[in-house]
Amino acid sequence: MKKLLALAVVAGGVLFVIKRSKNAKAGGDVWRDVTVPTDRPFGAVSTNGTSPAHAAGAGQNN
C-alpha cells in the first residue's frame, strides 16, 4: 500500500512539473509575440490599438 501511495505522489509531482513547464512555455511564446519588433510603421495604428490622433483642422474644408 505504501508503494502505491508513493507511486501516486511521484506521478502527481511529475504531472505538476509538466503542466508548469507547458504554462511557462506558453507564457514565453506570448511574451515573444508581444515584444517582437514590427516591420510596419506606427502611422496607421497606435501602440495601444486606438485610432491615431489627427492634426488640428485636418478634417475641415475651407
N, C-alpha and C positions, 0 to 999 in steps of 0.2 A: 504494500500500500504506500509506503514512504517513497518507493522508487517511482510509482506513478505520479505522485504529487510533485516530486522533484522534476520529473519529465514535463509535467504540465507547466510548472513555473518557468522552466528553461524555454519551452516553446512559446509561452506568453511573452517572455522577455525578448526573444528573437523577433517575434511579430511586431512588438512595440518598436524595436530599433529599426526594422524595415519600414514601418509606417512613418516614423520620424524622418528617416532618410529621404523617402519619397516626397514628403511635405517640404523638406528643406530644398530639394532639387526643384520642385515646382515654384517655390518662392524665389529661388535664384533665377529661374527662367523668366519669371515675371519681371524681376528687377532688371535683368539684362534687356528685355524688350522695352521697358520704360526708359532706360537711360541710354540706349543706343543713339548715336547721332543720326540725324536725318539728312538726306540729300536735297530736300526741297527747302526753299526759304520760308521764313515765318510770315511773309507778307499776306498770304491768303488766309491763314488760320493762326489765331493767337495761341500762346502756350497753355492757356487754361481752357481752351475749347470754345470760347465765345467769339463773336464776330469782332474783328479789329475796329478800333475807333476811327471815325472818319475825320478828316480835316474840317475845320470850321468853314461853313459855306460851301462845301464840296457838292452837296446835292441841290443847290439852289440855282435857278435860272435867273439871269439878269436881264 
